Amino acid sequence: MDIEKHPFEPFLPPGARILFLGSFPPPERRWCMPFYYPNWINDFWRIMGLLFFEDKDHFCRPAEKRFDEAEIRLFCELEGLAFYDTACEVRRLRDNASDAFLEVVKPTNIPDLLHNIPLCNNLVTTGEKATSVISKTFDCPIPPVGGSVPLEIPGQGPIRFWRMPSTSRAYPLPLHQKAEFYRRLFDSLRR
């Protein structure tokens, strides 16, 4: 089976305070834009629309079945949201986007990412696979869904490791319930 290299550069705005880490992008045929959470049926950008604009379709272009990449990038820069994934090389054991059939060949060097965003003090995983990679990499406990634990990374200041539910439609939770977990994350950072 072929090894796939990550198709995107890390998105690391200089003022980023939160680094979102998924597992790995879906196959390109499932993209509606060349940016993070590119699958039209993934709920990540709908959750952000709900939380920040009270409109799940804020970043959506329904007639075109795509997200507005330019608006998303600007929003992320303004809100200090950085993105990458916990794997930079994978092997797909089946030809789909399921994390269950994703073998991590080369995990991401998280300290290197954080070095480029020195204000970042929150790592947020969006799903079970990404969470297990971080836990294994840093030998730390797995937080409960919607919760966090302190994380020690040599050379970094204090970091919180948050575990959010997957934004995949395959994760059996309605959009508004998923959004509540993410709301708690953002609310806790505003205190």
N, C-alpha and C positions, 0 to 999 in steps of 0.2 A: 504494500500500500504506500502511496505517495505521502511525503511529508509536505504539509502546507505551511508557508510562512505567513505571518500576520500581514494583511493587505493594507493596513492604515499606519500612519505615523502616530505616535502618542500625541494627544491633544493636551498641551500643558500651558495654559495661559499663565503669565507671570504672577498674577495675584491669586492663583487658585488656592483654595482652602480645603477643598474636598476632591479626592481622587476616586472616581467610580471605576470599579474593576469587574468586568464580566468575565466569561471564560474565553470566548473566541467568536469572531463574527460568523454568521451563517454562510453557506456557499453563495457566491456572487449572484447567482440566478435569483436569489431571494431578496436582493437589495432593491430599495427604491431610492437610495442615495448612497454616496460613498463616504459615510461617516458612521459613528457609533450608533448602535441599535437601529440598523438600516432596514430591518424587515418591517414592511407595512403593517403586518398583524401583531408586531410587538407593541406593548403598551407603554414603554418607557416615556416617550415624548408626549403621549396623552396624559400620563401622570404628571409630568412637569407642567403641561398646559393647565390641568386642573388646579394644581397647587399654587402656581404663580399668577395665573390669569383667570381662574374660575371658569375655564373653558377647555374641555378635553381635546377639542379640535383646533386649539390655537396654533399649533405647529403643523397642522394637517392641510393638505391640498387634496380633498376627497375626489374631486373630478379627475385628478391625475393619479390618484392612489400613490401619493408620495408625501414625504415630509419636506418642509422648507429648510433646506440645509443652511442657507445663508443666515436666516433668522435664528436658527438653532445655534450656530457658531457664535453669533453676536450675543445672544442670551447667555451662553456658557461663559464667555469672556467677562461679561458684566457681573454675573453671579459668582464667579470664581470656581467654576466646575471644570475639572480635568478628567480625561478619559483615556483608558487603555484596557488591556485584558490581562488575566493572570498567566496566559500562555502566549508565547511569541512563535512557537512552532507546535503543530499538532498533526495527528494522524486521525482521519475520520474512519471509524470502523464500519460505518454505514454511510451511504451517500445522503445524509440529511443534516439538520442543524441541532439535533438532540445532544445535550451534554452527556447523556448516558453512553453514547457511542463515540466520545471524543477522548483520545489518548493524548495527554500532554507529553510532548517530546522534549520541549525546552520551555521551562517556566520563565516568566518575565523577571528581570532584575529590578525588583521594586525599589531598593535603596537608590539605584541610579535614576529612576523616575523622580523620586522625592527630592533628590539633589537639585533637579531642575525647577522645582516648585517649593522653595524654602518656607513659604508661609503655610503650606499644607499640613494640617494636623489631624485629618480624618481620612481613613481608607474605608470605602464602602463597597462591599461585594453585593452583586445582584444575582444571587442564585447559589445553589448548593455546591456545584463544581468549583466555582471561583472561591467560595468560602473555604472549602476543604484544601485547596491549593495554598491559600494564605496561612491557614492553621498549620499545615505540614511544613511550609517554608520557614515559619517563624516559631514553630513549636509552641503554639499558644492555644488557649481554649477557643472553642467555637461559640460565638455569642448566640443567644436565642434569636429567632427571626424578629427583627425590629429592635434588637438590642445591640449593645456594644461592650467591648472589653478593652482595657489598656493594652497597648502593644509596644514592646521594646524593639527598636531597630537601631543597631549601632550607628552612631554618628548623627542620629536624628533627635529632635526634641520629643516631647510627649506626643504620642499618636493614639487616636481611638480607632478601633477596628469595629466597624458596623456591619451587620448582616441584614440585608433587605431581602424580601421575597423576589423571586424571579419575575420579570416583567413579560415573560413569554406567555402567550395565550394557553399553552399547555399546562401552566401552573394553575391548579383549580381554585382560583380565588377571583371574585368579581373585581373589576377595575377600581371601584370606589374603596373596597376593602384594602387592596394593594396600596392605593394612594394614602390611606391612613397611616400605614407604616412609614412611608416616605415623609409624610407631614410631621410625624413625631421626630424624625431625624432632623429636619430643617428647623423645627421649633426648638429643639434642644440646642442647636448651634446659635440661635438668636439670643439665648439667655445670657 
